[in-house]
């Protein structure tokens, strides 16, 4: 089980960093070891997680599903370890989060009760706004952003991917052609 969790962490890091070599650097491992770990995970699961070319890789459909679940599972493992060490009980104070309303509705709110139950000393303050607020001025501890970070001195980590889709009614498209 420990080896599986390690392989999952390696895979998640490859996806988050965008490359095997960047993942190897972050994890303090050799690139061949990272490649073998992901290949071993794919063999264990019996499914290809990454579609590889000589210059890049992309998630397969199964890889996307596994990435989403593995990320959650790894967070739970970290929380379990912290709880075993008694660290979870030490969390307290106000946590101010800035996030887009749509993301909050779909992602944060469904997980909120479980988080607050696990961390009773936390008081949560959500700042729901699509605009990019000044984090220092607004006293924000954590900001969830969509799109490019731009020129910034913020420390950022990709936590999710969102796909855009353009939709229109047939009547709108017909009118637009005229």
C-alpha positions as CSV (number, residue, x, y, z in Angstrom):
1,X,0.0,0.0,0.0
2,X,2.9,2.4,0.8
3,X,4.4,1.8,-2.6
4,X,1.1,2.5,-4.3
5,X,0.7,5.8,-2.4
6,X,4.2,6.7,-3.4
7,X,3.5,5.9,-7.1
8,X,0.3,7.9,-6.9
9,X,2.3,10.9,-5.5
10,X,4.8,10.6,-8.3
11,X,2.0,10.5,-11.0
12,X,0.2,13.5,-9.5
13,X,3.5,15.4,-9.4
14,X,4.1,14.6,-13.1
15,X,0.7,15.9,-14.0
16,X,1.0,19.0,-11.7
17,X,4.5,20.0,-13.0
18,X,3.8,19.1,-16.6
19,X,6.8,16.9,-17.2
20,X,8.7,13.9,-15.9
21,X,11.9,15.9,-15.5
22,X,10.2,18.7,-13.5
23,X,8.5,16.1,-11.3
24,X,11.9,14.4,-10.7
25,X,13.4,17.7,-9.7
26,X,10.5,18.5,-7.3
27,X,10.6,15.0,-5.8
28,X,14.4,14.8,-5.6
29,X,14.5,11.7,-7.8
30,X,16.1,10.7,-11.1
31,X,13.9,11.1,-14.2
32,X,14.2,7.4,-15.1
33,X,12.9,6.5,-11.6
34,X,9.9,8.8,-12.1
35,X,9.2,7.2,-15.5
36,X,9.5,3.7,-14.0
37,X,7.2,4.6,-11.2
38,X,4.4,5.9,-13.5
39,X,4.9,2.9,-15.8
40,X,4.6,0.6,-12.8
41,X,1.4,2.4,-11.7
42,X,-0.1,2.0,-15.1
43,X,0.8,-1.7,-15.1
44,X,-0.7,-2.2,-11.6
45,X,-3.9,-0.5,-12.8
46,X,-3.9,-2.1,-16.2
47,X,-4.7,1.1,-17.9
48,X,-2.6,3.9,-19.6
49,X,-2.8,7.1,-17.6
50,X,-0.6,9.3,-19.9
51,X,-0.4,9.4,-23.7
52,X,3.3,10.0,-24.4
53,X,5.1,11.4,-27.4
54,X,8.8,12.0,-27.7
55,X,8.4,15.6,-26.6
56,X,5.3,15.7,-24.4
57,X,2.6,13.8,-22.6
58,X,-1.1,14.3,-21.9
59,X,-3.7,12.7,-19.7
60,X,-5.8,10.0,-21.1
61,X,-9.5,9.9,-20.1
62,X,-8.6,7.3,-17.5
63,X,-5.6,9.3,-16.4
64,X,-7.8,12.4,-15.8
65,X,-10.2,10.4,-13.7
66,X,-7.4,8.8,-11.7
67,X,-5.6,12.1,-11.2
68,X,-8.7,13.7,-9.7
69,X,-9.3,10.8,-7.3
70,X,-5.6,10.3,-6.5
71,X,-5.2,13.9,-5.5
72,X,-8.1,13.6,-3.1
73,X,-6.7,10.3,-1.8
74,X,-3.3,11.8,-1.2
75,X,-4.8,14.7,0.7
76,X,-6.6,12.3,2.9
77,X,-3.4,10.3,3.6
78,X,-1.7,13.5,4.6
79,X,-4.6,14.4,6.9
80,X,-4.6,11.0,8.4
81,X,-0.9,11.3,9.1
82,X,-1.4,14.7,10.6
83,X,-4.2,13.4,12.8
84,X,-2.1,10.5,14.0
85,X,0.6,13.0,15.0
86,X,-2.0,15.2,16.7
87,X,-1.3,18.0,14.3
88,X,-4.9,18.4,13.1
89,X,-6.1,19.4,16.6
90,X,-3.6,22.3,16.5
91,X,-5.3,24.1,13.6
92,X,-7.2,27.1,14.7
93,X,-7.9,30.7,13.7
94,X,-9.4,32.5,10.8
95,X,-8.9,31.3,7.3
96,X,-9.8,33.8,4.6
97,X,-10.2,32.4,1.1
98,X,-10.8,34.3,-2.1
99,X,-12.4,32.3,-4.9
100,X,-14.7,32.7,-7.9
101,X,-18.4,32.0,-7.0
102,X,-18.9,29.3,-9.6
103,X,-15.8,27.4,-8.4
104,X,-16.9,27.8,-4.8
105,X,-20.4,26.5,-5.5
106,X,-19.1,23.4,-7.4
107,X,-15.9,22.5,-5.6
108,X,-15.5,24.1,-2.2
109,X,-19.0,24.1,-0.7
110,X,-19.6,20.3,-1.2
111,X,-16.4,19.7,0.9
112,X,-16.8,22.4,3.4
113,X,-18.8,20.6,6.2
114,X,-16.3,17.8,6.3
115,X,-13.3,20.2,6.5
116,X,-14.9,22.3,9.2
117,X,-15.9,19.1,11.2
118,X,-12.3,18.0,11.0
119,X,-10.9,21.4,12.0
120,X,-13.2,22.8,14.6
121,X,-10.8,25.6,15.6
122,X,-11.0,27.1,12.1
123,X,-13.2,30.1,11.3
124,X,-13.7,30.3,7.6
125,X,-14.2,33.6,5.8
126,X,-15.0,33.2,2.1
127,X,-14.6,36.2,-0.3
128,X,-16.5,35.3,-3.4
129,X,-15.6,37.4,-6.3
130,X,-14.5,36.9,-9.9
131,X,-12.2,39.9,-9.7
132,X,-8.6,39.6,-8.7
133,X,-8.3,41.1,-5.2
134,X,-5.2,42.4,-3.6
135,X,-4.4,39.5,-1.3
136,X,-2.4,41.6,1.3
137,X,-4.9,44.5,1.4
138,X,-7.9,42.1,1.7
139,X,-6.1,39.9,4.3
140,X,-6.5,36.8,2.2
141,X,-4.7,33.6,3.2
142,X,-5.5,31.6,0.2
143,X,-6.8,32.6,-3.3
144,X,-8.1,30.4,-5.9
145,X,-7.6,31.8,-9.4
146,X,-8.6,30.8,-12.9
147,X,-6.6,31.5,-16.0
148,X,-3.0,32.7,-16.3
149,X,-1.3,34.0,-13.1
150,X,0.4,36.7,-15.1
151,X,3.3,38.7,-13.7
152,X,3.2,37.9,-10.0
153,X,5.3,37.1,-7.0
154,X,2.6,34.8,-5.7
155,X,3.4,31.2,-5.0
156,X,1.0,29.2,-7.2
157,X,0.0,25.5,-7.5
158,X,-2.4,24.1,-10.0
159,X,-5.2,22.3,-8.1
160,X,-7.7,21.7,-10.8
161,X,-8.4,21.9,-14.5
162,X,-11.4,23.4,-16.1
163,X,-12.5,23.0,-19.7
164,X,-14.2,25.8,-21.6
165,X,-17.1,25.1,-23.9
166,X,-18.8,27.6,-26.2
167,X,-22.5,26.9,-26.6
168,X,-25.3,28.5,-28.6
169,X,-28.8,27.8,-29.6
170,X,-29.5,26.9,-33.2
171,X,-31.6,30.0,-33.6
172,X,-28.7,32.2,-32.4
173,X,-26.3,30.6,-34.8
174,X,-28.8,31.1,-37.7
175,X,-29.2,34.8,-36.8
176,X,-25.4,35.2,-36.6
177,X,-24.9,33.8,-40.1
178,X,-27.1,36.5,-41.6
